[in-house]
Amino acid sequence: MRKKCVVWAVVLCGAISSHAQVCQPEGMAFRVKEEAFNRSQVEELSQFMTDELGPRLAGSQMSERAERLVVDRLKEWGLANPRTEVASEYPKGGWDNEKNYVAMTFPYYCSFAANPKAWSGSTDGLVKGECMALDVKTKSDLEKYRGKLAGKIVLMPVQQEYQISYEPLASRYTDAQLQRMTQDRRPGKRRQASDGENWKAMQELQHAVSLFLKSENVLAVVCGGGTFNVPTSRRVEYKIGDSQPVPEIILPIEDHGRMVRLLNRGKKVEMELDIQNRFTETRHVNNVIAEIPGCDSKLKNEVVLIGAHLDSWHGGTGGADNASGCIVMMEAMRILRALGISPRRTIRLALWGAEEQGYYGSRGYASTYLYDSKKGSALPGYDRFALYLNMDFGSGRFRGVYLEENDQAVPFFETWMKPFKSLGFTTLSPFKVGSTDHVSFSVLGLPAYQFIQDPLEYDRTYHTTMDTYERLSLEDLKVNAAIVAWLALNAAMDDNRIPAKPGYPEAYSRR
């Protein structure tokens, strides 16, 4: 019996390998590397995507400006049909910060580096007020503040205290860590029912606090934000047509903590604020699209898709999250265009809108081209989808690919990645990963993958005011762009393609 199992294993491996694939010639790999490393535009692109484009909050005027400028750049490169495409309706609308001044004025004057949280409201010009610390653990705790907060600036409780770290600020994966990633540990940890219940309770409390503070006519709300983390407030649930929420300010934990400690010791604290935010009725999310058309009469309508999200938070300039991904994907397209390659399949670049708000751009693309969730049926683009490659885990070098538990992808990547193994691109992990745009396609069973990337200092800086040009590792981005260009080219030229997961999309319709 054991011998039979071995024989069947060999037959199975042979069947899988028969799908595979001929890697493009070494000479072509050399040309890709030479263009990527000797004529790179990564540094110029990096400054363009951060310093020049600035923050790109979904739906904002800055985001729309960035879309126009990126389309202009893609046109300059001669890519086919650069455009913005409406991806989805967007109930939140646009929001831009136009003025921001925050200071403590008593017991002494101190100006703060501060930012308003996205979709929070404006002050009525320059306002001054006494501060009061809020301590609310349950809805019933709100009653002790009723009638006491009008005209006050409310400081939320300290959520994070500074801890001295003895770890390095940045890191790369070790060989041992990469080896562990190759070990299949399915089905993984089961989610506990209590997790969802706790989350729901927290959301309900935050919503109750938000309504209470607005009804009490507070001047503003001030929070501490770790390493100056500046996303939207969980208390802000603004959508087009609502009245403006209470202004909400985020400070570094040191400045916020200083005032909370003073208040908790019975000391008086006063602040002055001038926060002006602009709300616009931006009702749609856009994606930026461009292509290198396929030339094979049978395969040209099939699509190899590469992408990253263009939107960012507003505190920094979205360097690692996710200008880095856009830089790599744009540079990969430039490399292929510069080499004059005519792929058999179409290679399409997509820079997604509103990933940070819930994958609006990529989900909209999937709904338009791939799968009609209302009817529960695949669209024509489903059977033409060859591959999606995504980058959204910071600026670190690619070390491999997360395969989303799709073993059918192994022989393809094993063949294609050979010319880049010397650059550390060696690991194929069976793991599924979440929290980025490839999920919009992988849930449909389609071959859509996020790269394994060296972490560098990503967890310390993303979504913060520090996420700027300085967070980019330019040499890593050059390597990444070469790898994307190479993989996209191989996927576009191969006789075969990675199959969708067995049983999909029917399995998705039963979810």
MOHUDA-V546583 format. One record per backbone hydrogen bond with DSSP energy under -1.0 kcal/mol. NH is the residue of the N-H (numbers start at 1). CO is the residue of the C=O. E is the energy in kcal/mol with one decimal. If there is no record, write none. Layout:
BEGIN
NH;CO;E / NH;CO;E
END
This chain:
BEGIN
5;1;-2.0 / 6;2;-2.0 / 7;3;-2.4 / 8;4;-2.8 / 9;5;-2.2 / 10;6;-2.2 / 11;7;-2.5 / 12;8;-2.8 / 13;9;-2.5 / 14;10;-2.3 / 15;11;-2.3 / 16;12;-2.6 / 17;13;-2.7 / 18;14;-1.4 / 19;16;-1.7 / 20;17;-1.6 / 29;25;-1.8 / 30;26;-2.5 / 31;27;-1.7 / 32;28;-2.3 / 33;29;-2.4 / 34;30;-2.7 / 35;31;-2.2 / 36;32;-2.4 / 37;33;-2.8 / 38;34;-2.4 / 45;41;-2.7 / 46;42;-2.6 / 47;43;-1.9 / 48;44;-2.2 / 49;45;-2.9 / 50;46;-1.2 / 52;47;-2.1 / 53;48;-1.6 / 54;50;-2.2 / 60;57;-2.3 / 64;60;-1.9 / 65;61;-2.2 / 66;62;-2.3 / 67;63;-2.3 / 68;64;-1.9 / 69;65;-2.2 / 70;66;-2.6 / 71;67;-2.3 / 72;68;-2.1 / 73;69;-1.8 / 74;70;-2.3 / 75;71;-2.1 / 76;72;-2.0 / 77;73;-1.4 / 78;75;-1.5 / 79;74;-1.7 / 80;291;-2.7 / 83;289;-2.4 / 85;287;-2.8 / 87;285;-3.6 / 88;285;-1.3 / 90;283;-2.2 / 94;280;-2.8 / 96;278;-2.2 / 98;276;-3.1 / 99;276;-1.5 / 101;274;-1.4 / 103;272;-2.0 / 104;110;-2.9 / 105;270;-2.3 / 106;270;-1.4 / 110;104;-2.6 / 112;102;-2.5 / 115;250;-1.7 / 117;248;-2.8 / 120;117;-1.7 / 123;275;-2.6 / 125;123;-1.8 / 127;273;-3.0 / 129;271;-2.3 / 131;269;-3.1 / 132;153;-2.1 / 134;155;-2.8 / 141;138;-1.2 / 142;139;-1.5 / 143;140;-1.2 / 145;142;-2.0 / 146;143;-1.0 / 148;145;-2.2 / 151;217;-2.2 / 152;149;-2.4 / 153;130;-2.4 / 154;220;-2.5 / 155;132;-2.7 / 156;222;-2.6 / 178;174;-2.2 / 179;175;-2.3 / 180;176;-2.0 / 181;177;-1.3 / 182;179;-1.1 / 183;180;-1.3 / 195;192;-1.3 / 197;193;-1.6 / 198;194;-2.6 / 199;195;-2.1 / 200;196;-2.4 / 201;197;-2.2 / 202;198;-2.3 / 203;199;-2.5 / 204;200;-2.4 / 205;201;-2.1 / 206;202;-2.5 / 207;203;-2.3 / 208;204;-2.2 / 209;205;-2.6 / 210;206;-2.3 / 211;207;-2.3 / 212;208;-2.3 / 213;209;-2.7 / 214;210;-1.9 / 215;211;-2.2 / 216;212;-1.6 / 217;214;-1.3 / 218;213;-1.5 / 219;152;-2.7 / 221;247;-2.4 / 222;154;-2.9 / 223;249;-2.8 / 225;251;-2.2 / 228;226;-1.0 / 229;225;-3.8 / 230;463;-2.3 / 236;233;-1.1 / 240;91;-3.1 / 242;239;-2.4 / 249;221;-3.3 / 250;115;-3.0 / 251;223;-2.7 / 253;226;-1.2 / 256;252;-2.3 / 257;253;-2.6 / 258;254;-1.7 / 259;255;-1.5 / 260;256;-2.3 / 261;257;-2.6 / 262;258;-1.9 / 263;259;-2.5 / 264;260;-2.7 / 265;261;-1.1 / 266;263;-1.9 / 267;262;-2.5 / 270;106;-2.2 / 271;129;-2.4 / 272;103;-2.3 / 273;127;-2.6 / 274;101;-2.4 / 276;99;-2.0 / 278;96;-3.6 / 280;94;-2.0 / 282;280;-1.7 / 285;88;-2.6 / 287;85;-2.6 / 288;351;-2.3 / 289;83;-2.8 / 290;349;-1.6 / 291;80;-1.9 / 292;347;-2.4 / 295;343;-2.2 / 296;344;-1.4 / 300;296;-2.5 / 302;299;-2.1 / 303;384;-3.1 / 304;346;-3.1 / 305;387;-3.2 / 306;348;-2.6 / 307;389;-2.4 / 308;350;-1.3 / 310;352;-2.9 / 312;56;-2.1 / 317;467;-1.7 / 319;467;-1.2 / 323;318;-2.7 / 324;319;-2.1 / 326;322;-1.8 / 327;323;-3.1 / 328;324;-2.1 / 329;325;-2.4 / 330;326;-2.7 / 331;327;-2.7 / 332;328;-2.2 / 333;329;-1.7 / 334;330;-2.3 / 335;331;-2.6 / 336;332;-2.1 / 337;333;-2.5 / 338;334;-3.0 / 339;335;-1.8 / 340;337;-1.3 / 341;336;-1.7 / 345;492;-1.6 / 346;302;-2.1 / 347;292;-2.4 / 348;304;-2.9 / 349;290;-3.2 / 350;306;-2.3 / 351;288;-2.7 / 352;308;-2.1 / 358;355;-1.7 / 359;355;-1.5 / 360;354;-1.7 / 361;353;-2.4 / 363;359;-2.7 / 364;360;-2.0 / 365;361;-2.1 / 366;362;-2.4 / 367;363;-2.2 / 368;364;-1.9 / 369;365;-2.6 / 370;366;-2.0 / 371;366;-2.6 / 372;377;-2.7 / 376;372;-1.6 / 377;372;-1.7 / 379;370;-2.8 / 381;369;-1.1 / 382;379;-2.0 / 385;382;-1.2 / 386;303;-2.6 / 387;303;-1.1 / 388;447;-1.8 / 389;305;-1.9 / 390;449;-2.6 / 391;307;-1.3 / 399;452;-3.3 / 400;452;-1.0 / 401;427;-2.0 / 402;450;-2.3 / 403;429;-3.6 / 404;431;-1.9 / 405;430;-1.6 / 406;403;-2.0 / 409;406;-1.9 / 410;407;-1.4 / 413;409;-2.2 / 414;410;-2.8 / 415;411;-1.5 / 416;412;-2.6 / 417;413;-2.5 / 420;417;-1.9 / 421;418;-1.4 / 423;420;-1.3 / 424;421;-1.9 / 425;420;-1.5 / 426;399;-1.5 / 426;424;-1.3 / 427;399;-2.5 / 429;401;-2.5 / 439;436;-1.7 / 440;437;-1.3 / 441;438;-1.4 / 442;438;-2.7 / 443;439;-2.0 / 444;441;-1.1 / 445;442;-2.0 / 446;441;-1.6 / 448;446;-1.4 / 449;388;-2.5 / 451;390;-1.3 / 452;400;-2.2 / 454;397;-2.2 / 456;171;-2.4 / 458;455;-2.5 / 460;457;-1.0 / 461;457;-1.0 / 461;458;-1.0 / 462;458;-2.5 / 464;461;-1.4 / 465;228;-1.1 / 467;464;-1.5 / 468;466;-1.9 / 471;468;-2.2 / 472;469;-2.1 / 477;473;-2.2 / 478;474;-2.0 / 479;475;-1.8 / 480;476;-2.6 / 481;477;-2.4 / 482;478;-1.9 / 483;479;-2.2 / 484;480;-2.6 / 485;481;-2.5 / 486;482;-2.2 / 487;483;-2.8 / 488;484;-2.8 / 489;485;-2.1 / 490;486;-2.5 / 491;487;-2.6 / 492;488;-1.9 / 493;489;-1.3 / 494;490;-1.9 / 501;445;-2.8 / 504;501;-1.8 / 507;503;-1.9 / 509;505;-1.7 / 511;508;-1.8
END
